Amino acid sequence: MKNLTMVVLVKQVPDTKNITGEAMKEDGTVNRSALPAIFNPEDLNALEMALQVKEQYGGTVNVITMGPPSAVDALKEALYRGADRVMLLSDRKFSGSDTLATSFALKQAIISKVSDYDIVFCGRQAIDGDTAQVGPQTAEKLDIPQLTYVTRIEELDDKKIKVKRLIDNGSEIVEADLPALLTVTDSANEPRPFIVKKMLKYRKAASKLDLEKLMPRYPRFENIEALQEHFISKGLFIEVWGIDDINADPEEVGFAGSPTMVKKIESISLTGKGFKEIEPTDEGIKNFVAELIEDHTW
Ligand SMILES: Cc1cc2nc3c(=O)[nH]c(=O)nc-3n(C[C@H](O)[C@H](O)[C@H](O)COP(=O)(O)OP(=O)(O)OC[C@H]3O[C@@H](n4cnc5c(N)ncnc54)[C@H](O)[C@@H]3O)c2cc1C
């Protein structure tokens, strides 16, 4: 079997599990600076699945994220776990991207920066946007099959992949031709911890966006270009690509490429208001369910 080229799409997200009082601004938008940024949990499962494929069949794991310069931290975590190559898509022109524009940028990055890919792995869903749209939309744009809600790879060869995927009340086994895109759920595996040796190496990794700040720490280099060469030669240079580097049409990314409009944001507090007693009989439950359906609660 040939070595597989894999791509993992990862997103850095605010840690919505540790919400404090400042998490929401007065206008109802998320105050990202008040929440610690973490690796989107199901993207860790996607990365783990790719690393396991690499160990079993051989291949390379390329990780791509689109985000602000600070998203480099998520990429470093991917390196600490065993990723081979990491790339950051960062450009002011990407800001304001909805899921459609995000998937367009990710598709452009995959086709322009990773040649002959076999499998693209995504998390099922990001814990902040929560739409679960980016994976399927990216598959659509790449014009490849999508296998969603994947919990296990059953079989894999050069040409085909067979996976187990979750469906309502159970699971099913499906097969697709490669290349294909998988969205991976949190029940798929237990993501591995950082590998200490890799952490010691890659904690010094930096992108071109960091080099100016780092210059004073490396007085032996005359200029940024020389410092960049040094980082490249040590395998510690993180690639950053902008809109032109991935040949993206400015009309398809950022605000211009985003048809979604946020009309109103509301903070909803759920309060208990009274209760209703129902007969603990089949009939009582049936009537109650009918009531819930009628008033659209269910
Ligand atoms: C009108 C509008 C404007 C927006 N403006 C902004 C903005 O200015 N700044 C901003 O940060 N967000 C903005 N967003 C949010 C942005 O659209 C989403 O964060 C993004 O498209 C991902 O969607 P999601 O979080 O629902 O991911 P999901 O679809 O739930 O994610 C599924 C999987 O796709 C992959 N994935 C998702 N996003 C990325 C990514 N960025 N890089 C790599 N892989 C990824 C991951 O594998 C993830 O597990 C905006 C959204 C809308 C609707």
PDBQT file of the ligand as one rigid body, heavy atoms in Angstrom, charges set to zero:
ROOT
HETATM    1  C1  LIG A 301     -21.873  36.167   9.429  1.00  0.00    +0.000 C 
HETATM    2  C2  LIG A 301     -20.768  35.471  10.147  1.00  0.00    +0.000 A 
HETATM    3  C3  LIG A 301     -19.614  36.166  10.408  1.00  0.00    +0.000 A 
HETATM    4  C4  LIG A 301     -18.582  35.541  11.071  1.00  0.00    +0.000 A 
HETATM    5  N1  LIG A 301     -17.483  36.266  11.336  1.00  0.00    +0.000 NA
HETATM    6  C5  LIG A 301     -16.495  35.711  12.000  1.00  0.00    +0.000 A 
HETATM    7  C6  LIG A 301     -15.337  36.468  12.310  1.00  0.00    +0.000 A 
HETATM    8  O1  LIG A 301     -15.224  37.629  11.958  1.00  0.00    +0.000 OA
HETATM    9  N2  LIG A 301     -14.342  35.870  13.024  1.00  0.00    +0.000 N 
HETATM   10  C7  LIG A 301     -14.462  34.541  13.413  1.00  0.00    +0.000 A 
HETATM   11  O2  LIG A 301     -13.538  34.022  14.060  1.00  0.00    +0.000 OA
HETATM   12  N3  LIG A 301     -15.543  33.806  13.121  1.00  0.00    +0.000 NA
HETATM   13  C8  LIG A 301     -16.558  34.365  12.439  1.00  0.00    +0.000 A 
HETATM   14  N4  LIG A 301     -17.654  33.631  12.174  1.00  0.00    +0.000 N 
HETATM   15  C9  LIG A 301     -17.702  32.247  12.598  1.00  0.00    +0.000 C 
HETATM   16  C10 LIG A 301     -17.153  31.345  11.519  1.00  0.00    +0.000 C 
HETATM   17  O3  LIG A 301     -18.011  31.295  10.437  1.00  0.00    +0.000 OA
HETATM   18  C11 LIG A 301     -17.038  29.957  12.044  1.00  0.00    +0.000 C 
HETATM   19  O4  LIG A 301     -16.183  30.031  13.150  1.00  0.00    +0.000 OA
HETATM   20  C12 LIG A 301     -16.407  29.007  11.070  1.00  0.00    +0.000 C 
HETATM   21  O5  LIG A 301     -16.980  29.067   9.792  1.00  0.00    +0.000 OA
HETATM   22  C13 LIG A 301     -16.513  27.574  11.533  1.00  0.00    +0.000 C 
HETATM   23  O6  LIG A 301     -17.845  27.219  11.745  1.00  0.00    +0.000 OA
HETATM   24  P1  LIG A 301     -18.226  26.370  12.999  1.00  0.00    +0.000 P 
HETATM   25  O7  LIG A 301     -17.548  26.965  14.187  1.00  0.00    +0.000 OA
HETATM   26  O8  LIG A 301     -19.673  26.178  13.039  1.00  0.00    +0.000 OA
HETATM   27  O9  LIG A 301     -17.453  24.972  12.702  1.00  0.00    +0.000 OA
HETATM   28  P2  LIG A 301     -18.055  23.548  12.428  1.00  0.00    +0.000 P 
HETATM   29  O10 LIG A 301     -18.635  23.503  11.076  1.00  0.00    +0.000 OA
HETATM   30  O11 LIG A 301     -18.897  23.105  13.582  1.00  0.00    +0.000 OA
HETATM   31  O12 LIG A 301     -16.657  22.770  12.427  1.00  0.00    +0.000 OA
HETATM   32  C14 LIG A 301     -16.552  21.452  11.929  1.00  0.00    +0.000 C 
HETATM   33  C15 LIG A 301     -15.107  21.130  11.682  1.00  0.00    +0.000 C 
HETATM   34  O13 LIG A 301     -14.612  21.907  10.595  1.00  0.00    +0.000 OA
HETATM   35  C16 LIG A 301     -13.234  22.230  10.812  1.00  0.00    +0.000 C 
HETATM   36  N5  LIG A 301     -13.095  23.689  10.945  1.00  0.00    +0.000 N 
HETATM   37  C17 LIG A 301     -14.035  24.600  11.272  1.00  0.00    +0.000 A 
HETATM   38  N6  LIG A 301     -13.521  25.840  11.279  1.00  0.00    +0.000 NA
HETATM   39  C18 LIG A 301     -12.214  25.713  10.940  1.00  0.00    +0.000 A 
HETATM   40  C19 LIG A 301     -11.131  26.625  10.781  1.00  0.00    +0.000 A 
HETATM   41  N7  LIG A 301     -11.283  27.935  10.984  1.00  0.00    +0.000 N 
HETATM   42  N8  LIG A 301      -9.923  26.127  10.421  1.00  0.00    +0.000 NA
HETATM   43  C20 LIG A 301      -9.743  24.800  10.194  1.00  0.00    +0.000 A 
HETATM   44  N9  LIG A 301     -10.724  23.888  10.341  1.00  0.00    +0.000 NA
HETATM   45  C21 LIG A 301     -11.938  24.332  10.706  1.00  0.00    +0.000 A 
HETATM   46  C22 LIG A 301     -12.830  21.522  12.105  1.00  0.00    +0.000 C 
HETATM   47  O14 LIG A 301     -12.358  20.237  11.783  1.00  0.00    +0.000 OA
HETATM   48  C23 LIG A 301     -14.160  21.439  12.841  1.00  0.00    +0.000 C 
HETATM   49  O15 LIG A 301     -14.209  20.415  13.811  1.00  0.00    +0.000 OA
HETATM   50  C24 LIG A 301     -18.696  34.194  11.491  1.00  0.00    +0.000 A 
HETATM   51  C25 LIG A 301     -19.858  33.501  11.235  1.00  0.00    +0.000 A 
HETATM   52  C26 LIG A 301     -20.888  34.124  10.572  1.00  0.00    +0.000 A 
HETATM   53  C27 LIG A 301     -22.131  33.339  10.335  1.00  0.00    +0.000 C 
ENDROOT
TORSDOF 0
